[in-house]
Amino acid sequence: MVRSAPLTLCGSLSRHPVTLGMRMHQAGYAALGLPFAYVPFAVDDLAGALAGMRALGIRGLGVSMPFKRDVLPLLDRIDDLAARIGAVNTIVNEEGLLAGYNTDASGARRALEEVLEPAGRRAVLIGAGGAAHAVAYALCAARMRVHVVNRTRAKAEDLAGALCRTFGASSVATAGGLEDLADLGGADALVNCSSAGMAEYGSDSPVPETALRPGLVVMDIVYKPLETRLLEAARGRGCRVVHGGRMLLHQACGQFELYTGQPAPVGAMEAALASAIGSTSSA
Ligand SMILES: NC(=O)c1ccc[n+]([C@@H]2O[C@H](COP(=O)([O-])OP(=O)(O)OC[C@H]3O[C@@H](n4cnc5c(N)ncnc54)[C@H](OP(=O)(O)O)[C@@H]3O)[C@@H](O)[C@H]2O)c1
């Protein structure tokens, strides 16, 4: 049994130390004067780390890949959307029971909602990896129709099929290859959830510039760099753009709310993120 502590401890579990989350969460605690502290833990032994979470009464832990999937069988309870996505990025210690949530999904939804009311709209979503799963489920849960395109088409088909089964209508999601990006048809939003555009993968935009038209919402979840070639081209063509810092911010705000039970001080957390990765205001 853990006795009452002067500080509530939260943190993150990853293979290598990451500090972006710590900066945002600590700025949030300071803004609200909460007696919370945040430690980014670099771990190899996930099961051991969760035993430590229970024994020490750690309130919340963020998890990154590959732990987002590996953690599922180790938890006591998994939120419905996280279970459907098949990934957890947030663990909350609820009186000794470890519950898993996915705030990547809610963060992506909040980031998109800053510029577009999603219900009834159509999105083209690029990618079929871990992040694409979270975003695709979030968009369908927000009643968008989603066309998933991926370099490996079979993975797009698997994701679209799973979305249709989950949301109970065959029209919820369709699938295709990257060639579909030449003509975005009547899409209201284009969301890049692939790694294309990341500096370390060569920065190229996955979308032909001619497919971008004024008024289209273009969201890129890549945040290294914040201004990807896709967003640069989209801006030039009169699109409304949302960069990856918005999802990063809102997924952290979602975690903060789960850990503290209080509305996140978005401005303070945004300032902390901006000082780490550059301006994060929506465009
Ligand atoms: N903003 C945020 O809060 C946030 C959160 C999570 C992730 N992310 C970012 O999201 C991106 C994807 O992460 P992930 O975890 O989903 O990675 P992942 O599971 O490895 O999936 C990568 C996806 O990108 C596709 N891809 C890779 N290189 C490509 C290229 N050159 N052209 C077209 N498609 C390509 C892959 O296609 P194949 O299936 O054909 O391999 C796959 O669909 C990363 O940049 C990550 O930093 C951002």
The ligand as an SDF file (V2000), in Angstrom:
LIG
                    3D

 48 52  0  0  0  0  0  0  0  0999 V2000
    1.9860   14.9660  -34.1740 N   0  0  0  0  0  0  0  0  0  0  0  0
    1.8950   13.9310  -33.3500 C   0  0  0  0  0  0  0  0  0  0  0  0
    1.4080   14.0540  -32.2080 O   0  0  0  0  0  0  0  0  0  0  0  0
    2.3270   12.5690  -33.8350 C   0  0  0  0  0  0  0  0  0  0  0  0
    1.9940   11.4170  -33.0810 C   0  0  0  0  0  0  0  0  0  0  0  0
    2.4080   10.1730  -33.5490 C   0  0  0  0  0  0  0  0  0  0  0  0
    3.1610   10.0870  -34.7240 C   0  0  0  0  0  0  0  0  0  0  0  0
    3.4730   11.2290  -35.4100 N   0  0  0  0  0  0  0  0  0  0  0  0
    4.2430   11.1580  -36.6660 C   0  0  0  0  0  0  0  0  0  0  0  0
    3.5130   10.3520  -37.5890 O   0  0  0  0  0  0  0  0  0  0  0  0
    4.4070    9.7600  -38.5330 C   0  0  0  0  0  0  0  0  0  0  0  0
    4.0750    8.2680  -38.6600 C   0  0  0  0  0  0  0  0  0  0  0  0
    4.3180    7.6110  -37.4200 O   0  0  0  0  0  0  0  0  0  0  0  0
    3.8830    6.0700  -37.1910 P   0  0  0  0  0  0  0  0  0  0  0  0
    4.1660    5.7700  -35.7730 O   0  0  0  0  0  0  0  0  0  0  0  0
    2.5260    5.8080  -37.7290 O   0  0  0  0  0  0  0  0  0  0  0  0
    4.9380    5.2950  -38.1190 O   0  0  0  0  0  0  0  0  0  0  0  0
    4.7910    3.8230  -38.7230 P   0  0  0  0  0  0  0  0  0  0  0  0
    3.8860    2.9770  -37.9050 O   0  0  0  0  0  0  0  0  0  0  0  0
    6.1930    3.3660  -38.9800 O   0  0  0  0  0  0  0  0  0  0  0  0
    4.0460    4.0370  -40.1650 O   0  0  0  0  0  0  0  0  0  0  0  0
    4.6870    4.7510  -41.1850 C   0  0  0  0  0  0  0  0  0  0  0  0
    3.6980    4.9750  -42.3330 C   0  0  0  0  0  0  0  0  0  0  0  0
    4.2970    5.8890  -43.2660 O   0  0  0  0  0  0  0  0  0  0  0  0
    4.3230    5.2770  -44.5670 C   0  0  0  0  0  0  0  0  0  0  0  0
    5.5330    5.7830  -45.2290 N   0  0  0  0  0  0  0  0  0  0  0  0
    6.8080    5.7620  -44.7720 C   0  0  0  0  0  0  0  0  0  0  0  0
    7.6240    6.3750  -45.6460 N   0  0  0  0  0  0  0  0  0  0  0  0
    6.8580    6.7800  -46.6860 C   0  0  0  0  0  0  0  0  0  0  0  0
    7.1480    7.4630  -47.9020 C   0  0  0  0  0  0  0  0  0  0  0  0
    8.3790    7.8540  -48.2130 N   0  0  0  0  0  0  0  0  0  0  0  0
    6.1170    7.7490  -48.7260 N   0  0  0  0  0  0  0  0  0  0  0  0
    4.8530    7.3880  -48.4130 C   0  0  0  0  0  0  0  0  0  0  0  0
    4.5160    6.7230  -47.2760 N   0  0  0  0  0  0  0  0  0  0  0  0
    5.5270    6.4210  -46.4250 C   0  0  0  0  0  0  0  0  0  0  0  0
    4.3290    3.7930  -44.2950 C   0  0  0  0  0  0  0  0  0  0  0  0
    3.8800    3.1120  -45.4610 O   0  0  0  0  0  0  0  0  0  0  0  0
    4.1320    1.5230  -45.6530 P   0  0  0  0  0  0  0  0  0  0  0  0
    3.0060    0.8420  -44.9420 O   0  0  0  0  0  0  0  0  0  0  0  0
    4.1080    1.3360  -47.1060 O   0  0  0  0  0  0  0  0  0  0  0  0
    5.4860    1.2140  -45.0380 O   0  0  0  0  0  0  0  0  0  0  0  0
    3.3540    3.7150  -43.1200 C   0  0  0  0  0  0  0  0  0  0  0  0
    2.0230    3.8020  -43.5500 O   0  0  0  0  0  0  0  0  0  0  0  0
    5.8280   10.0480  -37.9970 C   0  0  0  0  0  0  0  0  0  0  0  0
    6.3370   11.1700  -38.7020 O   0  0  0  0  0  0  0  0  0  0  0  0
    5.5750   10.4360  -36.5400 C   0  0  0  0  0  0  0  0  0  0  0  0
    6.5740   11.3260  -36.0420 O   0  0  0  0  0  0  0  0  0  0  0  0
    3.0560   12.4510  -34.9970 C   0  0  0  0  0  0  0  0  0  0  0  0
  1  2  1  0
  2  3  2  0
  2  4  1  0
  4  5  1  0
  4 48  2  0
  5  6  2  0
  6  7  1  0
  7  8  2  0
  8  9  1  0
  8 48  1  0
  9 10  1  0
  9 46  1  0
 10 11  1  0
 11 12  1  0
 11 44  1  0
 12 13  1  0
 13 14  1  0
 14 15  2  0
 14 16  1  0
 14 17  1  0
 17 18  1  0
 18 19  2  0
 18 20  1  0
 18 21  1  0
 21 22  1  0
 22 23  1  0
 23 24  1  0
 23 42  1  0
 24 25  1  0
 25 26  1  0
 25 36  1  0
 26 27  1  0
 26 35  1  0
 27 28  2  0
 28 29  1  0
 29 30  1  0
 29 35  2  0
 30 31  1  0
 30 32  2  0
 32 33  1  0
 33 34  2  0
 34 35  1  0
 36 37  1  0
 36 42  1  0
 37 38  1  0
 38 39  2  0
 38 40  1  0
 38 41  1  0
 42 43  1  0
 44 45  1  0
 44 46  1  0
 46 47  1  0
M  CHG  2   8   1  16  -1
M  END
$$$$
